[in-house]
C-alpha cells in the first residue's frame, strides 16, 4: 500500500507500539497479545490490528505477536533500520537541550552538526550523548557541511523570525526532512517535508480535553 494512503495517526501509533515492545523485550517477555499491546499503548486491540494490517500480516492466531520480531518489523516500517544524520540550527536553550537528548541514538538518529549565527557566543564545546564534542558552526557553512556529512534531517530551533530563512537554506542544501520547533509556519517546495512541533498546540489540545471533562463532570 502506498505511504500516502497510510493515516498519519497510524504512523504515530506505530512509534508508540515500538516503544512498548522494546520495554517488554527488556523485561524478558517474548510474546504479547494485541489486547495487551493495546492496553499498554492506550488504544484498543482492534486499532492495533488495523494499524498493522496496513503493512501486512503479523502474529499468529491464538498466540499473539513475537515481541522481538514485531519490534524489528515496525522499526523497518518506520525506516529505523538505518542511521539518520541530523543537524540542529539555532543553539539557544532548546537547541542545547536537543544536543544532549540521549534517546536520539536509541532510535537511530544522530546529530552530526550544529549551527548558530553567533558560534563564538555558544558556551562549548557542547558534549553530545556519546561524549564527543559537537562543534558549533556558522550557518554560512551549512551547504558544505550537509554534503560532507550526508545530513538528511534538519532541526530548526531558531527564533521565529529566522525560521523561514533557515528552511530555505536547508532546502538549498538538499535536506529533504525538516523538523521545525520555531513557533511559526514555514513553507518548502514540493518534494521536501516539514513537521512542526508547536508545544502550545499540544497544550491547547490538553486544555480543551480537560475543560470538556470538567464541564461534563
Buried (B, 14 or more C-beta within 10 A) or exposed (E): EEEEEBEEEBBEBBEBBBBBBBEBBEEEEEBBBBBBBBBBBEBEBEBBBBBBEBBEEBBEEEEBBBBBBBBBBBBEBBEBEEEBBBBBBBBEEBBBEBBEEEEBBEBBBBBBBBBBBEBEEBEBEBEBBEEEEBEBBEBEEBBEBBEEEEBBBBBBBBEEEBBBBBBBBBBEBEBEBBBBBBBBEBEBEEEBEBEBBBEEEEEEEEEEEEEEEEEEE
